Amino acid sequence: MFSSFSSWWSSSPPSPAPEKYDPTNPKMNPLNPKGLKPCCACPETKSARDACFLEKGGDQGQCAEFVRKHVECMRSLGFEI
């Protein structure tokens, strides 16, 4: 009858939860050895993408190539885009 309650007071501590993937942690993500945060990664493609959006008034169709290049750059650093 009390066997289900005995597991509550077991002598072994609960196992820790697995760490969540952190792309800025070089130990978890060898593709990003400098530990860059998303805001600081790929500045060249980011500025080209932003400039296109400013010039074209936010037209995604005309800026698709710049967006694709920026996404590729971010993924190459291990970010999940």
PyMOL Python script that loads the backbone (N, CA, C, O; Angstrom):
from pymol import cmd

cmd.read_pdbstr("""\
ATOM      1  N   MET A   1       0.805  -1.183   0.000  1.00  0.00           N
ATOM      2  CA  MET A   1       0.000   0.000   0.000  1.00  0.00           C
ATOM      3  C   MET A   1       0.862   1.267   0.000  1.00  0.00           C
ATOM      4  O   MET A   1       0.523   2.238  -0.677  1.00  0.00           O
ATOM      5  N   PHE A   2       1.961   1.272   0.742  1.00  0.00           N
ATOM      6  CA  PHE A   2       2.800   2.458   0.850  1.00  0.00           C
ATOM      7  C   PHE A   2       3.994   2.439  -0.092  1.00  0.00           C
ATOM      8  O   PHE A   2       4.870   3.298   0.005  1.00  0.00           O
ATOM      9  N   SER A   3       4.039   1.497  -0.978  1.00  0.00           N
ATOM     10  CA  SER A   3       5.186   1.412  -1.887  1.00  0.00           C
ATOM     11  C   SER A   3       5.260   2.623  -2.817  1.00  0.00           C
ATOM     12  O   SER A   3       6.355   3.040  -3.193  1.00  0.00           O
ATOM     13  N   SER A   4       4.122   3.189  -3.191  1.00  0.00           N
ATOM     14  CA  SER A   4       4.145   4.347  -4.078  1.00  0.00           C
ATOM     15  C   SER A   4       4.683   5.584  -3.375  1.00  0.00           C
ATOM     16  O   SER A   4       5.227   6.482  -4.019  1.00  0.00           O
ATOM     17  N   PHE A   5       4.532   5.633  -2.053  1.00  0.00           N
ATOM     18  CA  PHE A   5       5.035   6.779  -1.308  1.00  0.00           C
ATOM     19  C   PHE A   5       6.531   6.698  -1.044  1.00  0.00           C
ATOM     20  O   PHE A   5       7.171   7.726  -0.824  1.00  0.00           O
ATOM     21  N   SER A   6       7.089   5.521  -1.060  1.00  0.00           N
ATOM     22  CA  SER A   6       8.510   5.375  -0.752  1.00  0.00           C
ATOM     23  C   SER A   6       9.392   6.049  -1.798  1.00  0.00           C
ATOM     24  O   SER A   6      10.516   6.446  -1.491  1.00  0.00           O
ATOM     25  N   SER A   7       8.898   6.184  -3.035  1.00  0.00           N
ATOM     26  CA  SER A   7       9.702   6.833  -4.068  1.00  0.00           C
ATOM     27  C   SER A   7       9.868   8.327  -3.783  1.00  0.00           C
ATOM     28  O   SER A   7      10.825   8.937  -4.259  1.00  0.00           O
ATOM     29  N   TRP A   8       8.969   8.916  -3.028  1.00  0.00           N
ATOM     30  CA  TRP A   8       9.078  10.332  -2.688  1.00  0.00           C
ATOM     31  C   TRP A   8      10.281  10.587  -1.790  1.00  0.00           C
ATOM     32  O   TRP A   8      10.896  11.651  -1.853  1.00  0.00           O
ATOM     33  N   TRP A   9      10.609   9.619  -0.967  1.00  0.00           N
ATOM     34  CA  TRP A   9      11.685   9.789  -0.005  1.00  0.00           C
ATOM     35  C   TRP A   9      12.902   8.950  -0.364  1.00  0.00           C
ATOM     36  O   TRP A   9      13.622   8.483   0.518  1.00  0.00           O
ATOM     37  N   SER A  10      13.123   8.767  -1.609  1.00  0.00           N
ATOM     38  CA  SER A  10      14.266   7.956  -2.016  1.00  0.00           C
ATOM     39  C   SER A  10      15.558   8.680  -1.674  1.00  0.00           C
ATOM     40  O   SER A  10      15.588   9.908  -1.595  1.00  0.00           O
ATOM     41  N   SER A  11      16.603   7.930  -1.475  1.00  0.00           N
ATOM     42  CA  SER A  11      17.876   8.513  -1.064  1.00  0.00           C
ATOM     43  C   SER A  11      18.635   9.154  -2.223  1.00  0.00           C
ATOM     44  O   SER A  11      19.518   9.979  -1.985  1.00  0.00           O
ATOM     45  N   SER A  12      18.326   8.806  -3.446  1.00  0.00           N
ATOM     46  CA  SER A  12      19.047   9.387  -4.578  1.00  0.00           C
ATOM     47  C   SER A  12      18.426  10.726  -4.975  1.00  0.00           C
ATOM     48  O   SER A  12      17.203  10.849  -5.046  1.00  0.00           O
ATOM     49  N   PRO A  13      19.270  11.728  -5.234  1.00  0.00           N
ATOM     50  CA  PRO A  13      18.733  13.035  -5.635  1.00  0.00           C
ATOM     51  C   PRO A  13      18.193  12.972  -7.056  1.00  0.00           C
ATOM     52  O   PRO A  13      18.622  12.132  -7.848  1.00  0.00           O
ATOM     53  N   PRO A  14      17.262  13.847  -7.382  1.00  0.00           N
ATOM     54  CA  PRO A  14      16.726  13.829  -8.747  1.00  0.00           C
ATOM     55  C   PRO A  14      17.821  14.217  -9.743  1.00  0.00           C
ATOM     56  O   PRO A  14      18.693  15.033  -9.445  1.00  0.00           O
ATOM     57  N   SER A  15      17.757  13.623 -10.914  1.00  0.00           N
ATOM     58  CA  SER A  15      18.763  13.935 -11.927  1.00  0.00           C
ATOM     59  C   SER A  15      18.518  15.337 -12.465  1.00  0.00           C
ATOM     60  O   SER A  15      17.370  15.749 -12.633  1.00  0.00           O
ATOM     61  N   PRO A  16      19.601  16.077 -12.736  1.00  0.00           N
ATOM     62  CA  PRO A  16      19.423  17.443 -13.238  1.00  0.00           C
ATOM     63  C   PRO A  16      18.835  17.433 -14.645  1.00  0.00           C
ATOM     64  O   PRO A  16      19.072  16.514 -15.429  1.00  0.00           O
ATOM     65  N   ALA A  17      18.081  18.450 -14.939  1.00  0.00           N
ATOM     66  CA  ALA A  17      17.499  18.582 -16.273  1.00  0.00           C
ATOM     67  C   ALA A  17      18.607  18.840 -17.279  1.00  0.00           C
ATOM     68  O   ALA A  17      19.577  19.527 -16.961  1.00  0.00           O
ATOM     69  N   PRO A  18      18.483  18.304 -18.486  1.00  0.00           N
ATOM     70  CA  PRO A  18      19.517  18.559 -19.485  1.00  0.00           C
ATOM     71  C   PRO A  18      19.579  20.045 -19.820  1.00  0.00           C
ATOM     72  O   PRO A  18      18.558  20.732 -19.863  1.00  0.00           O
ATOM     73  N   GLU A  19      20.796  20.523 -20.055  1.00  0.00           N
ATOM     74  CA  GLU A  19      20.969  21.937 -20.367  1.00  0.00           C
ATOM     75  C   GLU A  19      20.340  22.266 -21.711  1.00  0.00           C
ATOM     76  O   GLU A  19      20.425  21.488 -22.662  1.00  0.00           O
ATOM     77  N   LYS A  20      19.714  23.422 -21.773  1.00  0.00           N
ATOM     78  CA  LYS A  20      19.121  23.890 -23.016  1.00  0.00           C
ATOM     79  C   LYS A  20      20.249  24.348 -23.937  1.00  0.00           C
ATOM     80  O   LYS A  20      21.234  24.934 -23.487  1.00  0.00           O
ATOM     81  N   TYR A  21      20.093  24.075 -25.215  1.00  0.00           N
ATOM     82  CA  TYR A  21      21.105  24.449 -26.203  1.00  0.00           C
ATOM     83  C   TYR A  21      21.294  25.959 -26.203  1.00  0.00           C
ATOM     84  O   TYR A  21      20.331  26.715 -26.334  1.00  0.00           O
ATOM     85  N   ASP A  22      22.534  26.388 -26.057  1.00  0.00           N
ATOM     86  CA  ASP A  22      22.869  27.811 -26.066  1.00  0.00           C
ATOM     87  C   ASP A  22      23.888  28.048 -27.174  1.00  0.00           C
ATOM     88  O   ASP A  22      25.055  27.689 -27.018  1.00  0.00           O
ATOM     89  N   PRO A  23      23.472  28.649 -28.297  1.00  0.00           N
ATOM     90  CA  PRO A  23      24.401  28.845 -29.408  1.00  0.00           C
ATOM     91  C   PRO A  23      25.535  29.815 -29.096  1.00  0.00           C
ATOM     92  O   PRO A  23      26.516  29.877 -29.838  1.00  0.00           O
ATOM     93  N   THR A  24      25.412  30.579 -28.000  1.00  0.00           N
ATOM     94  CA  THR A  24      26.483  31.511 -27.641  1.00  0.00           C
ATOM     95  C   THR A  24      27.518  30.867 -26.728  1.00  0.00           C
ATOM     96  O   THR A  24      28.527  31.495 -26.411  1.00  0.00           O
ATOM     97  N   ASN A  25      27.292  29.642 -26.305  1.00  0.00           N
ATOM     98  CA  ASN A  25      28.215  28.928 -25.448  1.00  0.00           C
ATOM     99  C   ASN A  25      29.176  28.110 -26.311  1.00  0.00           C
ATOM    100  O   ASN A  25      28.760  27.133 -26.935  1.00  0.00           O
ATOM    101  N   PRO A  26      30.462  28.496 -26.358  1.00  0.00           N
ATOM    102  CA  PRO A  26      31.412  27.768 -27.208  1.00  0.00           C
ATOM    103  C   PRO A  26      31.543  26.287 -26.874  1.00  0.00           C
ATOM    104  O   PRO A  26      31.894  25.489 -27.744  1.00  0.00           O
ATOM    105  N   LYS A  27      31.268  25.906 -25.628  1.00  0.00           N
ATOM    106  CA  LYS A  27      31.344  24.487 -25.255  1.00  0.00           C
ATOM    107  C   LYS A  27      30.209  23.690 -25.890  1.00  0.00           C
ATOM    108  O   LYS A  27      30.390  22.518 -26.221  1.00  0.00           O
ATOM    109  N   MET A  28      29.044  24.308 -26.065  1.00  0.00           N
ATOM    110  CA  MET A  28      27.904  23.627 -26.685  1.00  0.00           C
ATOM    111  C   MET A  28      27.906  23.796 -28.195  1.00  0.00           C
ATOM    112  O   MET A  28      27.388  22.944 -28.916  1.00  0.00           O
ATOM    113  N   ASN A  29      28.481  24.882 -28.675  1.00  0.00           N
ATOM    114  CA  ASN A  29      28.431  25.205 -30.091  1.00  0.00           C
ATOM    115  C   ASN A  29      29.840  25.498 -30.614  1.00  0.00           C
ATOM    116  O   ASN A  29      30.297  26.639 -30.542  1.00  0.00           O
ATOM    117  N   PRO A  30      30.525  24.492 -31.133  1.00  0.00           N
ATOM    118  CA  PRO A  30      31.877  24.726 -31.651  1.00  0.00           C
ATOM    119  C   PRO A  30      31.913  25.597 -32.904  1.00  0.00           C
ATOM    120  O   PRO A  30      32.981  26.070 -33.292  1.00  0.00           O
ATOM    121  N   LEU A  31      30.756  25.817 -33.547  1.00  0.00           N
ATOM    122  CA  LEU A  31      30.711  26.681 -34.722  1.00  0.00           C
ATOM    123  C   LEU A  31      30.855  28.155 -34.350  1.00  0.00           C
ATOM    124  O   LEU A  31      31.139  28.988 -35.211  1.00  0.00           O
ATOM    125  N   ASN A  32      30.664  28.475 -33.092  1.00  0.00           N
ATOM    126  CA  ASN A  32      30.723  29.850 -32.610  1.00  0.00           C
ATOM    127  C   ASN A  32      31.774  29.947 -31.495  1.00  0.00           C
ATOM    128  O   ASN A  32      31.418  30.157 -30.335  1.00  0.00           O
ATOM    129  N   PRO A  33      33.065  29.797 -31.832  1.00  0.00           N
ATOM    130  CA  PRO A  33      34.096  29.761 -30.789  1.00  0.00           C
ATOM    131  C   PRO A  33      34.274  31.081 -30.043  1.00  0.00           C
ATOM    132  O   PRO A  33      34.798  31.087 -28.929  1.00  0.00           O
ATOM    133  N   LYS A  34      33.853  32.188 -30.629  1.00  0.00           N
ATOM    134  CA  LYS A  34      33.979  33.478 -29.956  1.00  0.00           C
ATOM    135  C   LYS A  34      32.800  33.760 -29.027  1.00  0.00           C
ATOM    136  O   LYS A  34      32.841  34.718 -28.255  1.00  0.00           O
ATOM    137  N   GLY A  35      31.759  32.945 -29.090  1.00  0.00           N
ATOM    138  CA  GLY A  35      30.590  33.135 -28.239  1.00  0.00           C
ATOM    139  C   GLY A  35      29.765  34.351 -28.619  1.00  0.00           C
ATOM    140  O   GLY A  35      29.191  35.015 -27.756  1.00  0.00           O
ATOM    141  N   LEU A  36      29.706  34.643 -29.921  1.00  0.00           N
ATOM    142  CA  LEU A  36      28.936  35.800 -30.390  1.00  0.00           C
ATOM    143  C   LEU A  36      27.458  35.631 -30.096  1.00  0.00           C
ATOM    144  O   LEU A  36      26.912  34.533 -30.205  1.00  0.00           O
ATOM    145  N   LYS A  37      26.816  36.727 -29.724  1.00  0.00           N
ATOM    146  CA  LYS A  37      25.369  36.732 -29.540  1.00  0.00           C
ATOM    147  C   LYS A  37      24.723  37.028 -30.893  1.00  0.00           C
ATOM    148  O   LYS A  37      25.380  37.583 -31.775  1.00  0.00           O
ATOM    149  N   PRO A  38      23.454  36.671 -31.073  1.00  0.00           N
ATOM    150  CA  PRO A  38      22.802  36.891 -32.376  1.00  0.00           C
ATOM    151  C   PRO A  38      22.850  38.339 -32.847  1.00  0.00           C
ATOM    152  O   PRO A  38      22.942  38.596 -34.047  1.00  0.00           O
ATOM    153  N   CYS A  39      22.790  39.273 -31.926  1.00  0.00           N
ATOM    154  CA  CYS A  39      22.790  40.680 -32.325  1.00  0.00           C
ATOM    155  C   CYS A  39      24.132  41.118 -32.907  1.00  0.00           C
ATOM    156  O   CYS A  39      24.192  42.093 -33.654  1.00  0.00           O
ATOM    157  N   CYS A  40      25.206  40.407 -32.571  1.00  0.00           N
ATOM    158  CA  CYS A  40      26.553  40.801 -32.999  1.00  0.00           C
ATOM    159  C   CYS A  40      27.120  39.898 -34.087  1.00  0.00           C
ATOM    160  O   CYS A  40      28.189  40.176 -34.632  1.00  0.00           O
ATOM    161  N   ALA A  41      26.415  38.828 -34.403  1.00  0.00           N
ATOM    162  CA  ALA A  41      26.912  37.886 -35.400  1.00  0.00           C
ATOM    163  C   ALA A  41      26.572  38.381 -36.810  1.00  0.00           C
ATOM    164  O   ALA A  41      25.542  39.024 -37.015  1.00  0.00           O
ATOM    165  N   CYS A  42      27.418  38.088 -37.749  1.00  0.00           N
ATOM    166  CA  CYS A  42      27.206  38.382 -39.172  1.00  0.00           C
ATOM    167  C   CYS A  42      26.904  39.862 -39.439  1.00  0.00           C
ATOM    168  O   CYS A  42      25.875  40.173 -40.039  1.00  0.00           O
ATOM    169  N   PRO A  43      27.762  40.764 -39.014  1.00  0.00           N
ATOM    170  CA  PRO A  43      27.451  42.192 -39.194  1.00  0.00           C
ATOM    171  C   PRO A  43      27.373  42.626 -40.655  1.00  0.00           C
ATOM    172  O   PRO A  43      26.607  43.531 -40.985  1.00  0.00           O
ATOM    173  N   GLU A  44      28.153  41.996 -41.535  1.00  0.00           N
ATOM    174  CA  GLU A  44      28.138  42.392 -42.949  1.00  0.00           C
ATOM    175  C   GLU A  44      26.802  42.081 -43.601  1.00  0.00           C
ATOM    176  O   GLU A  44      26.212  42.928 -44.272  1.00  0.00           O
ATOM    177  N   THR A  45      26.329  40.854 -43.396  1.00  0.00           N
ATOM    178  CA  THR A  45      25.060  40.478 -44.028  1.00  0.00           C
ATOM    179  C   THR A  45      23.875  41.163 -43.345  1.00  0.00           C
ATOM    180  O   THR A  45      22.860  41.451 -43.979  1.00  0.00           O
ATOM    181  N   LYS A  46      24.020  41.416 -42.060  1.00  0.00           N
ATOM    182  CA  LYS A  46      22.945  42.091 -41.334  1.00  0.00           C
ATOM    183  C   LYS A  46      22.782  43.527 -41.823  1.00  0.00           C
ATOM    184  O   LYS A  46      21.661  43.986 -42.042  1.00  0.00           O
ATOM    185  N   SER A  47      23.895  44.235 -41.993  1.00  0.00           N
ATOM    186  CA  SER A  47      23.800  45.632 -42.439  1.00  0.00           C
ATOM    187  C   SER A  47      23.299  45.720 -43.884  1.00  0.00           C
ATOM    188  O   SER A  47      22.545  46.635 -44.216  1.00  0.00           O
ATOM    189  N   ALA A  48      23.707  44.780 -44.747  1.00  0.00           N
ATOM    190  CA  ALA A  48      23.217  44.773 -46.126  1.00  0.00           C
ATOM    191  C   ALA A  48      21.714  44.489 -46.165  1.00  0.00           C
ATOM    192  O   ALA A  48      20.980  45.109 -46.936  1.00  0.00           O
ATOM    193  N   ARG A  49      21.263  43.557 -45.338  1.00  0.00           N
ATOM    194  CA  ARG A  49      19.831  43.241 -45.261  1.00  0.00           C
ATOM    195  C   ARG A  49      19.036  44.446 -44.771  1.00  0.00           C
ATOM    196  O   ARG A  49      18.001  44.787 -45.345  1.00  0.00           O
ATOM    197  N   ASP A  50      19.520  45.092 -43.708  1.00  0.00           N
ATOM    198  CA  ASP A  50      18.819  46.245 -43.144  1.00  0.00           C
ATOM    199  C   ASP A  50      18.788  47.409 -44.126  1.00  0.00           C
ATOM    200  O   ASP A  50      17.771  48.092 -44.249  1.00  0.00           O
ATOM    201  N   ALA A  51      19.891  47.636 -44.822  1.00  0.00           N
ATOM    202  CA  ALA A  51      19.941  48.720 -45.803  1.00  0.00           C
ATOM    203  C   ALA A  51      18.938  48.475 -46.932  1.00  0.00           C
ATOM    204  O   ALA A  51      18.285  49.409 -47.395  1.00  0.00           O
ATOM    205  N   CYS A  52      18.817  47.239 -47.368  1.00  0.00           N
ATOM    206  CA  CYS A  52      17.857  46.907 -48.416  1.00  0.00           C
ATOM    207  C   CYS A  52      16.436  47.198 -47.955  1.00  0.00           C
ATOM    208  O   CYS A  52      15.643  47.776 -48.699  1.00  0.00           O
ATOM    209  N   PHE A  53      16.115  46.798 -46.731  1.00  0.00           N
ATOM    210  CA  PHE A  53      14.767  47.054 -46.218  1.00  0.00           C
ATOM    211  C   PHE A  53      14.482  48.541 -46.109  1.00  0.00           C
ATOM    212  O   PHE A  53      13.360  48.980 -46.364  1.00  0.00           O
ATOM    213  N   LEU A  54      15.491  49.323 -45.732  1.00  0.00           N
ATOM    214  CA  LEU A  54      15.287  50.768 -45.628  1.00  0.00           C
ATOM    215  C   LEU A  54      15.101  51.403 -47.008  1.00  0.00           C
ATOM    216  O   LEU A  54      14.263  52.287 -47.186  1.00  0.00           O
ATOM    217  N   GLU A  55      15.891  50.943 -47.980  1.00  0.00           N
ATOM    218  CA  GLU A  55      15.806  51.502 -49.334  1.00  0.00           C
ATOM    219  C   GLU A  55      14.519  51.086 -50.050  1.00  0.00           C
ATOM    220  O   GLU A  55      13.919  51.881 -50.773  1.00  0.00           O
ATOM    221  N   LYS A  56      14.109  49.859 -49.847  1.00  0.00           N
ATOM    222  CA  LYS A  56      12.956  49.313 -50.583  1.00  0.00           C
ATOM    223  C   LYS A  56      11.655  49.435 -49.805  1.00  0.00           C
ATOM    224  O   LYS A  56      10.620  48.945 -50.257  1.00  0.00           O
ATOM    225  N   GLY A  57      11.687  50.067 -48.664  1.00  0.00           N
ATOM    226  CA  GLY A  57      10.465  50.253 -47.893  1.00  0.00           C
ATOM    227  C   GLY A  57       9.926  48.982 -47.270  1.00  0.00           C
ATOM    228  O   GLY A  57       8.717  48.857 -47.078  1.00  0.00           O
ATOM    229  N   GLY A  58      10.790  48.040 -46.951  1.00  0.00           N
ATOM    230  CA  GLY A  58      10.355  46.804 -46.301  1.00  0.00           C
ATOM    231  C   GLY A  58       9.833  45.751 -47.248  1.00  0.00           C
ATOM    232  O   GLY A  58       9.173  44.809 -46.810  1.00  0.00           O
ATOM    233  N   ASP A  59      10.106  45.878 -48.531  1.00  0.00           N
ATOM    234  CA  ASP A  59       9.636  44.894 -49.513  1.00  0.00           C
ATOM    235  C   ASP A  59      10.482  43.633 -49.403  1.00  0.00           C
ATOM    236  O   ASP A  59      11.650  43.624 -49.792  1.00  0.00           O
ATOM    237  N   GLN A  60       9.893  42.577 -48.877  1.00  0.00           N
ATOM    238  CA  GLN A  60      10.629  41.337 -48.669  1.00  0.00           C
ATOM    239  C   GLN A  60      11.021  40.663 -49.977  1.00  0.00           C
ATOM    240  O   GLN A  60      12.046  39.984 -50.034  1.00  0.00           O
ATOM    241  N   GLY A  61      10.244  40.834 -51.003  1.00  0.00           N
ATOM    242  CA  GLY A  61      10.542  40.209 -52.286  1.00  0.00           C
ATOM    243  C   GLY A  61      11.838  40.722 -52.885  1.00  0.00           C
ATOM    244  O   GLY A  61      12.628  39.947 -53.424  1.00  0.00           O
ATOM    245  N   GLN A  62      12.058  42.023 -52.794  1.00  0.00           N
ATOM    246  CA  GLN A  62      13.268  42.607 -53.362  1.00  0.00           C
ATOM    247  C   GLN A  62      14.494  42.380 -52.484  1.00  0.00           C
ATOM    248  O   GLN A  62      15.625  42.501 -52.956  1.00  0.00           O
ATOM    249  N   CYS A  63      14.286  42.059 -51.239  1.00  0.00           N
ATOM    250  CA  CYS A  63      15.404  41.860 -50.309  1.00  0.00           C
ATOM    251  C   CYS A  63      15.620  40.385 -49.960  1.00  0.00           C
ATOM    252  O   CYS A  63      16.388  40.073 -49.050  1.00  0.00           O
ATOM    253  N   ALA A  64      14.965  39.499 -50.657  1.00  0.00           N
ATOM    254  CA  ALA A  64      15.028  38.070 -50.325  1.00  0.00           C
ATOM    255  C   ALA A  64      16.448  37.525 -50.372  1.00  0.00           C
ATOM    256  O   ALA A  64      16.818  36.698 -49.538  1.00  0.00           O
ATOM    257  N   GLU A  65      17.241  37.968 -51.323  1.00  0.00           N
ATOM    258  CA  GLU A  65      18.615  37.478 -51.437  1.00  0.00           C
ATOM    259  C   GLU A  65      19.454  37.893 -50.219  1.00  0.00           C
ATOM    260  O   GLU A  65      20.257  37.110 -49.713  1.00  0.00           O
ATOM    261  N   PHE A  66      19.258  39.126 -49.761  1.00  0.00           N
ATOM    262  CA  PHE A  66      19.992  39.602 -48.586  1.00  0.00           C
ATOM    263  C   PHE A  66      19.566  38.846 -47.326  1.00  0.00           C
ATOM    264  O   PHE A  66      20.392  38.523 -46.472  1.00  0.00           O
ATOM    265  N   VAL A  67      18.273  38.571 -47.226  1.00  0.00           N
ATOM    266  CA  VAL A  67      17.760  37.808 -46.087  1.00  0.00           C
ATOM    267  C   VAL A  67      18.321  36.395 -46.119  1.00  0.00           C
ATOM    268  O   VAL A  67      18.749  35.874 -45.089  1.00  0.00           O
ATOM    269  N   ARG A  68      18.322  35.770 -47.296  1.00  0.00           N
ATOM    270  CA  ARG A  68      18.838  34.398 -47.424  1.00  0.00           C
ATOM    271  C   ARG A  68      20.305  34.329 -47.016  1.00  0.00           C
ATOM    272  O   ARG A  68      20.707  33.409 -46.304  1.00  0.00           O
ATOM    273  N   LYS A  69      21.107  35.295 -47.462  1.00  0.00           N
ATOM    274  CA  LYS A  69      22.531  35.297 -47.113  1.00  0.00           C
ATOM    275  C   LYS A  69      22.731  35.477 -45.604  1.00  0.00           C
ATOM    276  O   LYS A  69      23.608  34.848 -45.010  1.00  0.00           O
ATOM    277  N   HIS A  70      21.919  36.331 -44.994  1.00  0.00           N
ATOM    278  CA  HIS A  70      22.053  36.545 -43.546  1.00  0.00           C
ATOM    279  C   HIS A  70      21.652  35.290 -42.771  1.00  0.00           C
ATOM    280  O   HIS A  70      22.309  34.922 -41.796  1.00  0.00           O
ATOM    281  N   VAL A  71      20.588  34.642 -43.197  1.00  0.00           N
ATOM    282  CA  VAL A  71      20.160  33.408 -42.538  1.00  0.00           C
ATOM    283  C   VAL A  71      21.236  32.336 -42.684  1.00  0.00           C
ATOM    284  O   VAL A  71      21.522  31.623 -41.722  1.00  0.00           O
ATOM    285  N   GLU A  72      21.831  32.210 -43.849  1.00  0.00           N
ATOM    286  CA  GLU A  72      22.912  31.241 -44.055  1.00  0.00           C
ATOM    287  C   GLU A  72      24.084  31.533 -43.123  1.00  0.00           C
ATOM    288  O   GLU A  72      24.647  30.619 -42.522  1.00  0.00           O
ATOM    289  N   CYS A  73      24.445  32.798 -43.006  1.00  0.00           N
ATOM    290  CA  CYS A  73      25.545  33.176 -42.129  1.00  0.00           C
ATOM    291  C   CYS A  73      25.236  32.823 -40.674  1.00  0.00           C
ATOM    292  O   CYS A  73      26.085  32.273 -39.973  1.00  0.00           O
ATOM    293  N   MET A  74      24.035  33.135 -40.227  1.00  0.00           N
ATOM    294  CA  MET A  74      23.649  32.834 -38.847  1.00  0.00           C
ATOM    295  C   MET A  74      23.645  31.329 -38.589  1.00  0.00           C
ATOM    296  O   MET A  74      24.099  30.878 -37.537  1.00  0.00           O
ATOM    297  N   ARG A  75      23.139  30.559 -39.534  1.00  0.00           N
ATOM    298  CA  ARG A  75      23.127  29.100 -39.370  1.00  0.00           C
ATOM    299  C   ARG A  75      24.544  28.529 -39.370  1.00  0.00           C
ATOM    300  O   ARG A  75      24.815  27.536 -38.695  1.00  0.00           O
ATOM    301  N   SER A  76      25.443  29.153 -40.122  1.00  0.00           N
ATOM    302  CA  SER A  76      26.821  28.665 -40.150  1.00  0.00           C
ATOM    303  C   SER A  76      27.512  28.850 -38.795  1.00  0.00           C
ATOM    304  O   SER A  76      28.513  28.195 -38.508  1.00  0.00           O
ATOM    305  N   LEU A  77      26.976  29.737 -37.978  1.00  0.00           N
ATOM    306  CA  LEU A  77      27.502  29.946 -36.624  1.00  0.00           C
ATOM    307  C   LEU A  77      26.735  29.125 -35.584  1.00  0.00           C
ATOM    308  O   LEU A  77      26.998  29.234 -34.387  1.00  0.00           O
ATOM    309  N   GLY A  78      25.794  28.309 -36.041  1.00  0.00           N
ATOM    310  CA  GLY A  78      25.074  27.417 -35.141  1.00  0.00           C
ATOM    311  C   GLY A  78      23.783  27.983 -34.580  1.00  0.00           C
ATOM    312  O   GLY A  78      23.179  27.360 -33.706  1.00  0.00           O
ATOM    313  N   PHE A  79      23.345  29.123 -35.042  1.00  0.00           N
ATOM    314  CA  PHE A  79      22.081  29.689 -34.564  1.00  0.00           C
ATOM    315  C   PHE A  79      20.920  29.004 -35.291  1.00  0.00           C
ATOM    316  O   PHE A  79      20.999  28.719 -36.486  1.00  0.00           O
ATOM    317  N   GLU A  80      19.860  28.753 -34.557  1.00  0.00           N
ATOM    318  CA  GLU A  80      18.675  28.093 -35.123  1.00  0.00           C
ATOM    319  C   GLU A  80      17.719  29.146 -35.630  1.00  0.00           C
ATOM    320  O   GLU A  80      16.921  29.686 -34.863  1.00  0.00           O
ATOM    321  N   ILE A  81      17.792  29.446 -36.926  1.00  0.00           N
ATOM    322  CA  ILE A  81      16.961  30.469 -37.532  1.00  0.00           C
ATOM    323  C   ILE A  81      15.840  29.788 -38.300  1.00  0.00           C
ATOM    324  O   ILE A  81      15.005  30.464 -38.901  1.00  0.00           O
TER     325      ILE A  81
END
""", "prot")
cmd.dss("prot")
cmd.show_as("cartoon", "prot")
cmd.util.cbc("prot")
cmd.orient("prot")
